[in-house]
Amino acid sequence: MPVAEADLADASTTPQPQSLTRLPFPQCTRSHILHCSYHYWHPKYRAITPKARLIPLSQPFLDYLRADGIILPPDDNAPEAWSDSDSGIYSSTDNPSDSEDEDDDPSAQWREIHQSIKSTIAELGGKVVPKLNWSAPKDATWINATNSMECRTPSDIYLLLKSSDFVTHDLEHAFDDCEDYSHSDTAASAADPLSEIPYHLVLRKYLLLNPSVEFRCFVRNRKLIALCQRDLNHFEFLFKMQSKLRDRIQKFFDEKLRDTFPDENFTFDVYVPPPHDRVWLIDLNPWAIRTDPLIFSWMELLTMPEPRLPAPAQTVRIPLGPAVQLPVSELQAMQLLESDSEESLLSEEEAEEDIFVPEFRLVKRDDPEAYNFNTPQFSAHKLPREVVDASKEGVGGLREFADQWKEILAKRQQADQDSDGD
């Protein structure tokens, strides 16, 4: 069938959908990032979060976290001095004579923070889990003796914090991708917005959480649009409880977060332990690409339909006047109209509830995520930064790094031999 010229002209003038060159995120601002900082939201939601204590951090302590190398303060309760020459981690108690000099104690300039950490660990039962304003050092558990986030001494905490790329991101890149921040402007000006961040060390009471009932929830325009597992393993029992868990989390969001959090878009993590009747708030995360969407993709979350908020109730004014006796036929007709309108309203509300249910995505038995055993979690962060930086410089950089490493080992071996000879 031939196509008319007018049809061709109309087709040429019809706007074609443009392909997206970037994810359609709304503007990410520094205020939004700060609103997701633990020190900001914890006082407001303290009653619905696990027990935790916050310790304000001074500039000398932040400088210690940013400094190269790992030098741990002396442990007063340590039975004997130790060192690990292979890892390059040294304790200031390695040399008893040097330990008396405050210059060799990295905590000399932040002694109050060190004591606060010790007392807080004791207050919370002797075992804590650390994090900074936004991130926990989950990528550095490989360096901890327990291979977990559990810390029993201040040195355990320092070791995790200084070995974590996630913590480094909090310290150096907290405002990356924000519309009102750029590194070039910061370099040209004397005031760095990062220096104005009130950094805190968060110490949570150590609890053995069941990862199968931790969930990440996504909020867009103050509406819960999606939620999913945080642990990417298959748990069959979750499918039988899916509706109950969704209702519990939806109610928790409506009552606790929807109208109290300052931003319209954000994500939050919850924990719903047995008997699955109470929801605990674990964390709040920015609505930004830095937040892991887990089983979803950000394109799905940014484009999926969202529920409409219920319309406010309308008040109908009925004029008062003398009662009018209607004929029976007219009275019956009005009653029929009222019943029909009520039924239509109920059917519309039920239809909306059926359509606008937050998508609750679980890992199915045959999902590839459930069998991804080859790549350990956070494996991309398990190489020392010096090794990664040297590899970027090619063969010459690696050779120079290897020579420096051999020199360090030789010095340590010579020091050990001297101490053995004495």
N, C-alpha and C positions, 0 to 999 in steps of 0.2 A: 504494500500500500504506500503510495507516494506521500511524502511529508510536505505540507504547505510551507511557503517561505515565511509566513507570519509565525508559524510554530517554531521555525528555526530561530527567528529573531527573538521570540520570547525566551527560548532556551538559552540563547547567548547572553541575554540581559539578566537571567535569574542568578542571584548570588549563590555561589557554590560554597559548601562548608570548608572552612580553612583548617588545615591540619595544625595541631598544637605543636609549638616548638619548645614549650616548657610546661611543667605542671601548673595548673591554674590555682596556685595558692593565693590566698589574700595576703596583703602586706604583713610581713613579720616585723614587729617592732621590739625595741629593747624593753619596753614596759611589759610586753607579753612574756618575754623570756624571764624577766624578774618575777612576774606573777607566778610562774611555774617553779620558782626557787623554793626549796624546802623551808627556808627561814621565813618566807612570806606567808605561805598558806598553812603551815603547821599550827600556829596559834589559833587560827580560825576553826580548823577541823581536828583539833587535838583529841576530842572525845571519841572520834571514830577512826583513829589511827593507832597502830601498835605503839607501845611505850617507847619513848625516845627522849634523848636530851640533846640540846644544841649548845655548842661551845663556840663563841665568837673567836675568829682567828686574827692575829696581829700580822703586820707586814713582815717582821722577821720570820715568822713561821711560814708565811707564803713564799718568802725568798728561799727558805730551806726546802720546800716542796719543789720549787722550780730549779734548784741547783742540780748540777750534774753529779752523778755518783750517789751512793747510798752509805751514809755514815749514821749509825744508830747511837742514841744516847746510852750512857751506862745504865744497866739494869741493877737497881739496888738489891733485888731479890735473886739475882742470878747466882747459881752455885759456883760457877767458874767461868772464866773468860772464854770466848770462842771467836773463831773467824773462819771464813770460807774463801780460801785463796782462789778457787776456781771461778766463783761467781763475781768476785770483786766487791763483795759486801763486807764491810769491816765494822766491828763494834769498838767504841772508844775504850772498852775495858780490855782490849787485846794487850795493851801495854800498861801495866799498873802504874808506872811512874808518870806516864802521860795523862792518865785519867784524873790526876789531881789538878791538872791545869785546866781552867775553865775554857781556854781557847780551843781545847780538843773536844769539848762537850757541845754538840750542836744545839742542845736545848738550853744553854746558858742564857740566851737572849729571849727565850720564851718559857722560862721556868714555870710561870703561873699556868700556862696552857698545859704543860706536861703534868703538873700536879692535878689540874682539873680532869684531865683524861684518866689518870689513875683512880681518882676518887669516883668518877662516873662509872668506870668499869666495875668497881666494887659495889656501887649503888644498884647497878642493873644485874647483879647476880654473878659477876665474874666473867661473863662472856657477852661480847657485843658484836654488832655488825656496823662497819663504818661507811660513810658516804660523804660527799661534799654537797654543795647546794643542789646540784642536779644529778650527778652521776655517782654510782657505786663502783668500786674497783673490781668488778666481776672478771675483767680480762686479766687480772694479775693473781688469781687464786693459785696458779701453778707454783708461785714462789712461796706460798704459805705452807707451814708444816702440816696443817690439816687438809690442804688442798681444797679449802672452802673459804668463805668470808668470815668465819669465826675467829675472833681476836680475844686474847686473854691478857695481853700486856700492851703498853703503849708502843713498844717496838714492833709488835705485830701490825699495828695500825700504820705506823710510819712506813714499814716495808711495803704494804699493799698500796698505800697512796703514792709513793714515789715510783712504783713499778707499773703504774696504770696509765695507759693512753687515754682512758676515759676521763680520769682526773685531770690530766694535762689539758684535755679539751675544755674542761670547765675553767681552768686557769688562764688559758691563752686564746680560746676561740669561742667564748660564751656568746658573743654577739655576731658571730659569722652569719651571713645571709640575712641580716636585719637591714631593712630599707634605710634606717636612720643611723647607720654605722658603716664605716669603711676604714680599712687599714691605712690607706693613703692619707685620709684626713687626720687620722690619729697621729701618724708620723709627723705631719706638718704642724700639729698643735701640741702645746705642752700638756694639756689635760687629756688623759686617756680614760674613756668611760669604764674600762675594765678595772682601773684602780679605785673606782667608786663603788664597786660591788661589795656589799657586806658579806664576805665569805664566812661560812660556818662549817664546823665539823659536826656532822650528825652521827650520834651513837645510838643505835637501836638495840634494845634487849634481844639477845640471840634466841630465836625460836625456830624449831624445826618445822618449817612450812611444807605443806603438801603441794608440790608444784602443779598437780593436776587440777586444782581448784583456784588457780590464779588466772585472772582474765584482764585483757586490755580492752578498753571501751573508747569509742570515738564519738566526739560531740561536734556537731556543725550547726551554727546558728541556734545554740542552746537546745538542740534536739539530739537525743541519743540515736544515732543512725546505724551503728554496727558495734559488735563486740566479738571477741575470739579468745582462744586459749593463748596463754603466754608460753607454755611448754609445748613444743612441737612434737609431741608423741601421742600415739593413739590411746585413748582411755574409753573403753566400751561403755562404762557405767554413765559417762556424761550424757550420752544420747538419750538415756531414759529420764534424765533430770533436766533436759534442755529447757523445757518450758518453765519449770519452777525456778531455775537459775536466772533465766531472762527476766521473769517477773520480779524477782527479788532485786536484781541489779537495777531494773527500770524504776522501781519504787524508791530505791536508795538514791538514785540520781535525781528524781523529781523532788524528793524531800530535802536532800542535803546539798546538792551541787548546782542544780540548774539555775537558780536565781541568786546564788551567793557568790559564785566565782565571777571575777570582774570581766572576763573575756568570753566572747560568744563561741569561739572555736578552741578546743583543747582535747587532750586525751587523758584518761586516768586509768590506773591499775587498781584492781580490787582483789581481795582474798575472801573466799566464801567457805569457811571450814565447816565440817559436819557439826550439827545436823543441818547445815545449809540454810539457817534461818537468819543469820546476821552477816552483814557485809562490812568488811574493813577496808578503809582507804589506804593503799600502799604508797601511791605516788601520783603526781600530776605532771604531765609532759606537754611540751609546746606542740601546737598545730603547725608542724614544720617538717621538712624532709629529713631532718636529723633524727626524728622519732621513728622507730622501726614499726611499720604497719603489720609485720608478722605474716599471717595467712592472707591478708588483703594486699592490694597494691594501692599506692596513693592515688592513682588515676581512678580506681573504683570509688574510693572514699570521697574524692572531690567531685565526682559526677553522679553518684547514685542519688535517686530521689529521696527526699526527706519528708517526714510527717509534718502536717500543719498543726500549729498550736490550736487548742480549742478556743473557739470564739467566745468573747465575754458574754455573760448572760445579759439579755435585754429585758428592760422593765416595760411592761405594758400597763398604761394608765386606763382604768375603767371608770368612767364618770358615775358618780353616785346619784341615784334618783329613785323615784317610787317604783316598786316592783310592778312589772307588767305581766299579766297572765297571757301566756301564749297558747294558741291552739295546740292540741295534742300532735297533730301532723307536723307542724312547724318545729315543735320541741324535739320530736324524734329525728327530724331531718338534721337539726343542729348537732345532736348527739352523734349521729353517724359521721358528720363531717369532722367533728373533733376526734373521734376514734380513728378515722382514716389518717388525719394529719399526724396524730401521735405515732401510729404504726409506721408512717413514711419516715418520720424523724428517727425512730429507733432503727429502721433498716439502713438509713444513711449512716448513722453512727456505727452500726455494726460493720458496714462495708468499709468505713474508714479504718476501723480497728483491724480488720482482716488485711487491708492493704499496707498500712503503715506500722509494721512490726519491725523493730530493729533486727537486722540480719545477724544471727548468732552462728558463727562459723566454727566448726570443730574439725579436728584432724580425723579423717576417715581411715579405716583399716588399710585401704589400698592407696592412700595418698603417698607420694614420694617423700614428703616431709617426715612421715612416721618411720622411715627406714634409712634416714640419712645419718648412718653411723660412721661414714668415712671421714667426715670433717668435724673435728671437735669444736664445741662452741667457743667463740672468741679466738680461734686459732690464728687469725690474722694479726693478733696483737701479742703473740708469744715470743717474738724475737726482740732482743734489746735494740733500742733506737739507734745505738752506735753502729750496729751491724747493718741495719737498713740504710742508714745514711751513707755508710761506706760503699754499699753495693750500688748506690745511685751514681757514684763517681767512677765506676768501671773497675778494671783490673788494678789500676794504680791505687785507687782508694782502698780496695780490699787488702792489697799488699802492705800499705802503710798501716792499716788497722791491725793486721796480723803481727807486724813488727812491734807495734806499741804493746800489743797484748803479750807477746813473748817477753818484752822488757819488764812488764809488770809482774809476770809470773816469776821471772828470774830474781827480781828484787824480793819478792815474798819468800821464795825458797831460800835465798841467802839470809834473810832475816830469821827464818825458822831454824836454819843451821846454827846461826850465831846464838840464838836463844837456847838451843839444845846443848851447845858447847859450854855455855855458862852454867 
